[in-house]
Amino acid sequence: MNLKGRDFLKLLDYTTEEINYLIELAEKFKKEKKAGIEHKIHKGKNIVLLFEKTSTRTRCAFEVAGHDLGIDVTYLDPSSSQMGNKESIADTARVLAGMYDGIEYRGYGQSIVEELAKYSKVPVWNGLTNEFHPTQILADFLTMKEHFGYLKGLNFTYMGDAGFNMGNSLMVGCAKLGINFTACAPKDYYPNEELIKTCQEIAKETGAKLTFTADVNEGTKNADVIYTDVWVSMGEAEEVWNYRIKDLMPYQVNSKVMKNAKESAIFMHCLPAFHDLKTKIGKQIHEKYGIEEMEVTDEVFESAQSVVFEEAENRMHTIKAIIASTL
């Protein structure tokens, strides 16, 4: 399959076959890496990572993936680029495309990465925007495939704020690959209606079922996968924390939730997670709201059902597949 020169901005841009191809390519690279087999297929190439939002997993995954492919990697943190400050997005895209063979963007609106791609003559990859997080979803699906041996027909439940980038992207990915998707959340936290309609049309072709419920017992019953993410992003206003914690606490992933799912169910989280008081933010949350755990309990996070660290590693393998195939 030839994906050379393609941008990777959102999964809606890719067919079911193309997504499965990327997952299979990631499996191949992972096996080779574990076996000590080098695959420096892009020696002499250069890519740039343009970060307006910092991240542990995304940066490390792109850097290691690039190095494994023989690529030199430049990292630009939020203070190292003039994009949007002294230089427009369009001009930044054209400058970077003249020096690099690929551009990764992690930051704010989807419109930013779309504009970068419009003006770039080299592939642009979405490392996260407010609306979509497509590289994460490939890692999630690789993890699920490794655990269950297949993807089509699995029952997937997303708990919490399903109307943000993770809920949006997982719904799209599940619809594309025939995975049954359930958003288990208050109605105000569902994905937007337009995206739901788009995914329902896709699901008609793949056999996926899309369900939206505020009932935790109904939403988690017979689930193969229970997935959640943080309820509040860093930097959001204090009043957002106040009402989201109140609204979403009933959707915390705990032992009761996992027991209601299938016995073979796994727990997934894109990380970082607020599951204890071992972080600065975790302590601040405890001091202000009196809770020791937020979107997931420490019991579930550290349980045998949790595959969060395999999932984190798989970011690198699937990102490697994206870079390799589009360069």
N, C-alpha and C positions, 0 to 999 in steps of 0.2 A: 504494500500500500504506500502510495507516494503522498506525503504530507509536506514536502519541502516547500519552504517559503510561506507556510500558513501561520497566521497569528493564533494564539490560544487565549481567547478573551472570556469565553463562557461556553459551557457545554451545549447550549442551544445551537451553537455554530457547527457542531460535530454530529455525525451520524452514529447510530448504534454500532455499526461495524467499525467505525474509526475509533470510538471509545474503547471497544473491546480489544482492538489492535494495540492501543497504547498500554492497556493493562497487561496484555500478553508480552509486549516488548519489555515492560518493567519487570515481569517475572523472569524473562531471559537474562536481563542485566543483573538482577539480584542473584540468580544462580551463579553467574559468572564471577561476580564480586566475591561471593562466599567461597568459591572454588579458587580464588586467587588468579582468575583469568582476566588480563587487562583488555579493555575495549576503548582505547584512545583513538576513536575513529574521526575525531575532529581536531587533530593537531594543527596548531597555527591559528585557530579561530579565537576570537575575543568576544566576550559578552559583558554587559553592564547591568548591575542591579540598582534600580532607582527606587529608594525607600523613602516614602513620606511618613510611614508608620513602621516602627522598629519591630523585629520579630526574631526569636531564637530559631525556630524550626525552618521558616521560609528561607532565611539567609543561609543557614548552614546547609540546608538541602540543595539549594542552587549552587553554592560554592563547591561542595564535595562532588555533586553531580558533574559540574563543569570540569573540575580537575580530573575526575575519572575518565572523562571523554577527551582529555588532552587540551582543554580550553583554558585560556587565561581569563580570570574574572576580576572585574573592578566593582567595588561596592561604594555607592554614594548614599550616605545617611541624610536625614532631613536638613542638616546644615551645610551639606557639601554640594548642593545643586542650586542653580538659580532659576529653576523652572517655576513659573508662576510669580516670581519675584522680579528679577531683572529681565527674564526671558520667557516668552510665551511657550505654551505646550507644543505648538506646531514647530517653532524654531528649535526647541530642545530636541524634538524627535529627529529633525533633519540634521542637527549637529551630531547627535549620538550615532545616527545611522551611517554617517560618513566615516566613523571611526570603529564601529563595532559590528559584529555579525548578528547580534540579537540583543534585545532590550527587555528586561523584566521590570515591571512596575508594581509596587505595593503601596496602597494609600487610601484615597477617599472615593470620590464618585466614579462610577463606571464610565461616565462620559470622558473622564481624563484618559483612561487607558484606551478607550475607543479613539480619541483624538490623536494620541501618540501613534496608534496603529495606522490611522488615516494618512499621517504625514511621514511615516517611516518606510524606508524601502527594504528594511530587514524585519524578521519576525519579532512581534511583541507578545510577551507572556504576562498574564494577569496573576500576580502573586497574592492578591486580595484587594477587593474594593468593597464599598459599603453594600453593594448589591449582590456580588458573586465571589466565590472562592473556588474556582474550578480545579486547581492543582490539589487542593485538600481532598476533594471528592474522589479523584482517581486513587489516592492513597487509601482512602476509606474502603473503596470497592476492592482494591487489591487485598487488603487485610481480610475482608469478608470472604473473598474467594479462597484465600489460603485456609481459612478456618472451616468453611462449609464445603468447599470443593466446587461450588457453583454460585451463581448470582440470581438468575431469572427465577422468579417465584418466591424468593425470600420475603418475609414480612419485616418491614423496617419501620420503627417508631421513633420520631424526633420529638423530644419533650422540651417545653420551655418557650423561648422566643423564636417561633418558626418563620417570622416575617422579615428576617435579616439575611445576611449573605449566606450563612450556613443552611438555614431552612430552605431558602430559595434554591441554592445549588444542589442540595441533596434531593429535593423534590424533582428538579429537572433530571438529574442523573438517574434516579430511580425510574422515572417515566421512560427515559431513553432505553434502559436495560431490562425493563419488564419486572422490576422489583416493586412489590406492593408498599406504598408509602403512606404512613399515617402521621399527621401533625396533631400531637396531643398537647393542646394549649388553649388558653382563653381565646375567644373569637377575635379579639382585637390584636392577637399576636399571630394570626394566620398570614401566609404569603398574600400578596395583592391579587385581586380578582383576575386581572388580565393575565398574569403569569399562571395562575391556576388553570384558566381556560386553555392556555397554550399547552400546558402539560397534560390536560385531559385529552386533548386531541392527539398528542403523541402517544399517550397510554392506550388509546384505542388500537393503535398499530402494534404495540408491543405486548399487550395483555396485562399491563400493570393496573393495579387498583389504587386510586387516591382517596384517602379518607381524612376527614377533618372533624375532630371531636374535642370537647372540653372535659370529657369523662375519662379519668385516669385508668380506671379498671377496664373500660371498653377499649381505650387506646393502646393499652399494653398487653392485653390478653393475646396469647399465642404469638407474641413477637419473637422473631429470631435475633433481632438487634434492637437494643435500646441505646439511643444516642442523645447527648445533650451538649450544650455549650454554655459559656458564661452568659449571665443575664444582662450585664452592663459592661460596655467597653470603657477602657480607661479614658479619662478626659471628659466624659459626659457629666452633665450638671447634677448636683446633689439631689434635686427633686426627682430626677429620673431614677436614681438608686432607690429613693423612698417608695415610689409606687411600683416599680418593677419587682422588688423583693417581696412586697406584699402580694402582688398579683400572681407571682410565679412560684412562691414557696410550696403551694399544693402540688407542683409539678417537679419537685425535687426527686432525683433518682435515688431511691433507698432500697433496703432489702425487701420491703413489701412490694415495690414495683417490680423488682427482679423476680420475685417468687410468682408474680402474676403472669410473667412472660413464660416462654417455654423453658423447660429445665436446661436445655442446651443453649439458651440465649447468651449473647455476649454484650458487654457494655463498651461503648465507644465515646470518645471525647476528643476534639481537635486540639485541646490544651492551649494555654495553661488553664488549670482547674482550681477553683476555690473549695478544697475538700478538707483543709485543716488550718491551723494557725501558724504555720511555719513560714509565712511570707509577710512582708510589710503590709500589703493590701489586705491580706486575710485578717491580720490583727486589727487593722482600722475598721473593717467590716464588723468584727466582733465587738469592738468598743462602742460603735455607734448603734448597731442593731441587735446585739446580744446573741448572734448566731455563730456557731463554730464551723458550720459547713453551709455551703450555699446550694449550687445546682446539683451537686452529687455528694453523698456521704462518703467519709473516708473508708467505711466498711466496704462499700461497693467499689470504690476506686482501687483499693488494694486487694480486691477479691480475685479468685481464680477466673472469674468470668470477664474480668477487665483485660482488654487487649490494647490499651491506650499507648503503650510504649512500642509495641510492634507497629501500630498505626503511625506513630511519629517517625519511626525509621523508614517506613514505606513512602514518606514524603520525598525522600531522596531518590528512591528507585523510580517512582513514577515521574518526578520532575526530570530525571535523566532521560526517560523515554520521550518526554515532550521536547526537550532540547535536541536530542539526537535526531528525532524524526523530522522536526521542522527546519533544522539547519541543513 
